[in-house]
Amino acid sequence: MRKIAAENVPGKYYVTARCIGCTICPEIAPVNFSSNLDEGYEYVCKQPTTRQEERLCSEAMEICPVDAIGNDGTEIQISVK
Ligand code: SF4
């Protein structure tokens, strides 16, 4: 199994050790992805809780150039606002 960044918060999305630190995912979904600048990789700092965040996390996963973002398929709790 691929190593997963320790900083990932538990939940649906996660970043694996394949991450090359290109910073695309925090640019797409800055609420949900953060950077470990010392180590040069990104991680999931907040699981999505709105439809907008879910859409952006999904978009980041699709765009990631090294397929480093995972999705375990669980349903997320969407806040109704
Ligand atoms: S898009 Fe992929 S490779 Fe780029 S920082 Fe995010 S997880 Fe890492």
Backbone and ligand atoms as CSV (ligand in chain L), in Angstrom:
chain,resi,resn,atom,element,x,y,z
A,1,MET,N,N,0.846,-1.194,0.000
A,1,MET,CA,C,0.000,0.000,0.000
A,1,MET,C,C,0.878,1.240,0.000
A,2,ARG,N,N,0.454,2.234,-0.744
A,2,ARG,CA,C,1.229,3.466,-0.808
A,2,ARG,C,C,1.128,4.245,0.498
A,3,LYS,N,N,2.214,4.842,0.887
A,3,LYS,CA,C,2.241,5.660,2.097
A,3,LYS,C,C,1.372,6.903,1.900
A,4,ILE,N,N,0.666,7.279,2.929
A,4,ILE,CA,C,-0.205,8.442,2.883
A,4,ILE,C,C,0.351,9.509,3.806
A,5,ALA,N,N,0.309,10.778,3.349
A,5,ALA,CA,C,0.802,11.882,4.173
A,5,ALA,C,C,0.135,11.858,5.542
A,6,ALA,N,N,0.945,11.941,6.598
A,6,ALA,CA,C,0.435,11.819,7.960
A,6,ALA,C,C,-0.509,12.952,8.336
A,7,GLU,N,N,-0.347,14.098,7.692
A,7,GLU,CA,C,-1.176,15.253,8.052
A,7,GLU,C,C,-2.604,15.161,7.529
A,8,ASN,N,N,-2.889,14.258,6.604
A,8,ASN,CA,C,-4.250,14.159,6.089
A,8,ASN,C,C,-5.245,14.017,7.236
A,9,VAL,N,N,-6.285,14.838,7.216
A,9,VAL,CA,C,-7.340,14.634,8.199
A,9,VAL,C,C,-8.149,13.409,7.769
A,10,PRO,N,N,-8.700,12.666,8.716
A,10,PRO,CA,C,-9.458,11.469,8.364
A,10,PRO,C,C,-10.653,11.811,7.479
A,11,GLY,N,N,-10.977,10.921,6.564
A,11,GLY,CA,C,-12.160,11.121,5.739
A,11,GLY,C,C,-11.966,10.697,4.303
A,12,LYS,N,N,-12.875,11.136,3.476
A,12,LYS,CA,C,-13.010,10.671,2.103
A,12,LYS,C,C,-11.755,10.902,1.250
A,13,TYR,N,N,-11.228,12.108,1.288
A,13,TYR,CA,C,-10.091,12.440,0.424
A,13,TYR,C,C,-8.784,12.317,1.187
A,14,TYR,N,N,-7.704,11.977,0.461
A,14,TYR,CA,C,-6.374,11.895,1.060
A,14,TYR,C,C,-5.335,12.081,-0.042
A,15,VAL,N,N,-4.147,12.497,0.368
A,15,VAL,CA,C,-3.013,12.637,-0.553
A,15,VAL,C,C,-2.007,11.550,-0.213
A,16,THR,N,N,-1.496,10.892,-1.229
A,16,THR,CA,C,-0.532,9.815,-1.013
A,16,THR,C,C,0.893,10.330,-1.218
A,17,ALA,N,N,1.854,9.453,-0.934
A,17,ALA,CA,C,3.271,9.803,-1.064
A,17,ALA,C,C,3.688,10.017,-2.514
A,18,ARG,N,N,2.806,9.791,-3.454
A,18,ARG,CA,C,3.145,10.065,-4.860
A,18,ARG,C,C,3.203,11.561,-5.143
A,19,CYS,N,N,2.658,12.375,-4.239
A,19,CYS,CA,C,2.593,13.823,-4.446
A,19,CYS,C,C,3.982,14.389,-4.737
A,20,ILE,N,N,4.048,15.241,-5.754
A,20,ILE,CA,C,5.309,15.890,-6.123
A,20,ILE,C,C,5.316,17.364,-5.727
A,21,GLY,N,N,4.302,17.794,-4.980
A,21,GLY,CA,C,4.272,19.165,-4.487
A,21,GLY,C,C,4.092,20.224,-5.549
A,22,CYS,N,N,3.304,19.922,-6.561
A,22,CYS,CA,C,3.127,20.889,-7.662
A,22,CYS,C,C,2.236,22.064,-7.260
A,23,THR,N,N,1.532,21.953,-6.153
A,23,THR,CA,C,0.649,22.979,-5.564
A,23,THR,C,C,-0.629,23.244,-6.357
A,24,ILE,N,N,-0.943,22.384,-7.298
A,24,ILE,CA,C,-2.195,22.579,-8.049
A,24,ILE,C,C,-3.400,22.390,-7.136
A,25,CYS,N,N,-3.391,21.364,-6.292
A,25,CYS,CA,C,-4.598,21.089,-5.502
A,25,CYS,C,C,-4.942,22.215,-4.515
A,26,PRO,N,N,-3.965,22.806,-3.799
A,26,PRO,CA,C,-4.369,23.937,-2.950
A,26,PRO,C,C,-4.771,25.167,-3.739
A,27,GLU,N,N,-4.325,25.263,-4.988
A,27,GLU,CA,C,-4.780,26.379,-5.826
A,27,GLU,C,C,-6.237,26.167,-6.227
A,28,ILE,N,N,-6.609,24.929,-6.487
A,28,ILE,CA,C,-7.989,24.622,-6.887
A,28,ILE,C,C,-8.924,24.622,-5.687
A,29,ALA,N,N,-8.488,23.992,-4.612
A,29,ALA,CA,C,-9.341,23.841,-3.424
A,29,ALA,C,C,-8.567,24.283,-2.180
A,30,PRO,N,N,-8.347,25.592,-2.024
A,30,PRO,CA,C,-7.505,26.083,-0.918
A,30,PRO,C,C,-8.081,25.836,0.470
A,31,VAL,N,N,-9.363,25.627,0.567
A,31,VAL,CA,C,-9.964,25.344,1.878
A,31,VAL,C,C,-9.624,23.922,2.334
A,32,ASN,N,N,-9.416,23.034,1.377
A,32,ASN,CA,C,-9.293,21.617,1.693
A,32,ASN,C,C,-7.874,21.047,1.610
A,33,PHE,N,N,-6.982,21.736,0.904
A,33,PHE,CA,C,-5.607,21.236,0.761
A,33,PHE,C,C,-4.627,22.269,1.293
A,34,SER,N,N,-3.617,21.791,2.009
A,34,SER,CA,C,-2.544,22.650,2.512
A,34,SER,C,C,-1.203,22.059,2.129
A,35,SER,N,N,-0.161,22.873,2.294
A,35,SER,CA,C,1.186,22.459,1.898
A,35,SER,C,C,2.064,22.199,3.114
A,36,ASN,N,N,2.855,21.157,3.030
A,36,ASN,CA,C,3.968,20.959,3.948
A,36,ASN,C,C,5.184,21.493,3.200
A,37,LEU,N,N,5.510,22.750,3.455
A,37,LEU,CA,C,6.552,23.418,2.680
A,37,LEU,C,C,7.932,22.816,2.947
A,38,ASP,N,N,8.169,22.353,4.168
A,38,ASP,CA,C,9.472,21.771,4.487
A,38,ASP,C,C,9.713,20.482,3.714
A,39,GLU,N,N,8.669,19.684,3.568
A,39,GLU,CA,C,8.816,18.383,2.915
A,39,GLU,C,C,8.418,18.406,1.441
A,40,GLY,N,N,7.722,19.463,1.022
A,40,GLY,CA,C,7.403,19.601,-0.396
A,40,GLY,C,C,6.265,18.735,-0.882
A,41,TYR,N,N,5.242,18.606,-0.061
A,41,TYR,CA,C,4.052,17.885,-0.527
A,41,TYR,C,C,2.808,18.533,0.055
A,42,GLU,N,N,1.664,18.141,-0.476
A,42,GLU,CA,C,0.384,18.663,-0.009
A,42,GLU,C,C,-0.367,17.572,0.745
A,43,TYR,N,N,-1.379,18.007,1.496
A,43,TYR,CA,C,-2.199,17.056,2.244
A,43,TYR,C,C,-3.598,17.636,2.392
A,44,VAL,N,N,-4.531,16.788,2.757
A,44,VAL,CA,C,-5.908,17.239,2.972
A,44,VAL,C,C,-6.013,17.782,4.393
A,45,CYS,N,N,-6.299,19.078,4.500
A,45,CYS,CA,C,-6.380,19.718,5.820
A,45,CYS,C,C,-7.823,19.815,6.315
A,46,LYS,N,N,-8.761,19.660,5.402
A,46,LYS,CA,C,-10.185,19.712,5.786
A,46,LYS,C,C,-10.971,18.913,4.752
A,47,GLN,N,N,-11.787,18.002,5.225
A,47,GLN,CA,C,-12.653,17.269,4.301
A,47,GLN,C,C,-13.768,18.200,3.814
A,48,PRO,N,N,-14.238,18.006,2.594
A,48,PRO,CA,C,-15.298,18.888,2.087
A,48,PRO,C,C,-16.602,18.720,2.858
A,49,THR,N,N,-17.253,19.845,3.107
A,49,THR,CA,C,-18.537,19.822,3.814
A,49,THR,C,C,-19.613,20.602,3.066
A,50,THR,N,N,-19.273,21.110,1.895
A,50,THR,CA,C,-20.262,21.788,1.058
A,50,THR,C,C,-20.161,21.216,-0.349
A,51,ARG,N,N,-21.204,21.420,-1.132
A,51,ARG,CA,C,-21.163,20.927,-2.523
A,51,ARG,C,C,-20.032,21.576,-3.298
A,52,GLN,N,N,-19.788,22.852,-3.040
A,52,GLN,CA,C,-18.699,23.565,-3.720
A,52,GLN,C,C,-17.352,22.943,-3.359
A,53,GLU,N,N,-17.122,22.679,-2.076
A,53,GLU,CA,C,-15.855,22.078,-1.673
A,53,GLU,C,C,-15.716,20.678,-2.271
A,54,GLU,N,N,-16.791,19.928,-2.278
A,54,GLU,CA,C,-16.754,18.584,-2.863
A,54,GLU,C,C,-16.409,18.652,-4.345
A,55,ARG,N,N,-17.013,19.594,-5.045
A,55,ARG,CA,C,-16.746,19.739,-6.475
A,55,ARG,C,C,-15.274,20.092,-6.710
A,56,LEU,N,N,-14.736,21.006,-5.897
A,56,LEU,CA,C,-13.344,21.424,-6.080
A,56,LEU,C,C,-12.363,20.306,-5.702
A,57,CYS,N,N,-12.662,19.546,-4.672
A,57,CYS,CA,C,-11.798,18.413,-4.310
A,57,CYS,C,C,-11.796,17.363,-5.422
A,58,SER,N,N,-12.960,17.101,-5.971
A,58,SER,CA,C,-13.057,16.148,-7.073
A,58,SER,C,C,-12.285,16.648,-8.282
A,59,GLU,N,N,-12.391,17.943,-8.552
A,59,GLU,CA,C,-11.661,18.530,-9.672
A,59,GLU,C,C,-10.149,18.409,-9.451
A,60,ALA,N,N,-9.694,18.702,-8.223
A,60,ALA,CA,C,-8.271,18.586,-7.910
A,60,ALA,C,C,-7.793,17.147,-8.105
A,61,MET,N,N,-8.591,16.184,-7.685
A,61,MET,CA,C,-8.223,14.773,-7.840
A,61,MET,C,C,-8.076,14.408,-9.311
A,62,GLU,N,N,-8.977,14.920,-10.142
A,62,GLU,CA,C,-8.927,14.598,-11.574
A,62,GLU,C,C,-7.743,15.265,-12.260
A,63,ILE,N,N,-7.368,16.449,-11.790
A,63,ILE,CA,C,-6.301,17.209,-12.451
A,63,ILE,C,C,-4.913,16.808,-11.963
A,64,CYS,N,N,-4.793,16.278,-10.750
A,64,CYS,CA,C,-3.479,15.925,-10.195
A,64,CYS,C,C,-2.644,15.163,-11.243
A,65,PRO,N,N,-1.459,15.671,-11.571
A,65,PRO,CA,C,-0.671,15.081,-12.668
A,65,PRO,C,C,-0.058,13.724,-12.355
A,66,VAL,N,N,-0.011,13.341,-11.074
A,66,VAL,CA,C,0.603,12.049,-10.734
A,66,VAL,C,C,-0.376,11.121,-10.010
A,67,ASP,N,N,-1.663,11.460,-10.081
A,67,ASP,CA,C,-2.695,10.607,-9.488
A,67,ASP,C,C,-2.426,10.345,-8.003
A,68,ALA,N,N,-2.071,11.424,-7.287
A,68,ALA,CA,C,-1.701,11.280,-5.875
A,68,ALA,C,C,-2.854,11.517,-4.912
A,69,ILE,N,N,-3.999,11.955,-5.422
A,69,ILE,CA,C,-5.136,12.224,-4.542
A,69,ILE,C,C,-6.091,11.049,-4.603
A,70,GLY,N,N,-6.431,10.531,-3.416
A,70,GLY,CA,C,-7.340,9.404,-3.345
A,70,GLY,C,C,-8.701,9.807,-2.812
A,71,ASN,N,N,-9.662,8.953,-3.099
A,71,ASN,CA,C,-11.046,9.144,-2.664
A,71,ASN,C,C,-11.553,7.771,-2.284
A,72,ASP,N,N,-11.883,7.588,-0.995
A,72,ASP,CA,C,-12.269,6.245,-0.550
A,72,ASP,C,C,-13.726,5.908,-0.850
A,73,GLY,N,N,-14.427,6.842,-1.467
A,73,GLY,CA,C,-15.779,6.553,-1.923
A,73,GLY,C,C,-16.879,6.758,-0.911
A,74,THR,N,N,-16.509,7.143,0.307
A,74,THR,CA,C,-17.555,7.351,1.308
A,74,THR,C,C,-18.361,8.604,0.989
A,75,GLU,N,N,-19.572,8.620,1.493
A,75,GLU,CA,C,-20.415,9.801,1.326
A,75,GLU,C,C,-19.958,10.869,2.310
A,76,ILE,N,N,-20.058,12.123,1.913
A,76,ILE,CA,C,-19.710,13.198,2.824
A,76,ILE,C,C,-20.983,13.863,3.329
A,77,GLN,N,N,-20.869,14.508,4.478
A,77,GLN,CA,C,-21.994,15.235,5.051
A,77,GLN,C,C,-21.967,16.652,4.483
A,78,ILE,N,N,-22.955,16.977,3.654
A,78,ILE,CA,C,-23.034,18.298,3.060
A,78,ILE,C,C,-23.835,19.220,3.978
A,79,SER,N,N,-23.234,20.366,4.276
A,79,SER,CA,C,-23.945,21.370,5.055
A,79,SER,C,C,-24.913,22.104,4.137
A,80,VAL,N,N,-26.123,22.263,4.570
A,80,VAL,CA,C,-27.109,23.006,3.780
A,80,VAL,C,C,-27.066,24.449,4.223
A,81,LYS,N,N,-26.687,25.317,3.268
A,81,LYS,CA,C,-26.551,26.739,3.613
A,81,LYS,C,C,-27.412,27.561,2.704
L,1,SF4,S1,S,-2.095,18.116,-7.458
L,1,SF4,FE1,FE,-1.248,16.115,-6.890
L,1,SF4,S2,S,0.989,16.305,-7.161
L,1,SF4,FE2,FE,0.122,18.369,-7.161
L,1,SF4,S3,S,0.327,19.048,-5.034
L,1,SF4,FE3,FE,-1.745,18.149,-5.239
L,1,SF4,S4,S,-1.519,15.988,-4.676
L,1,SF4,FE4,FE,0.526,16.811,-5.040
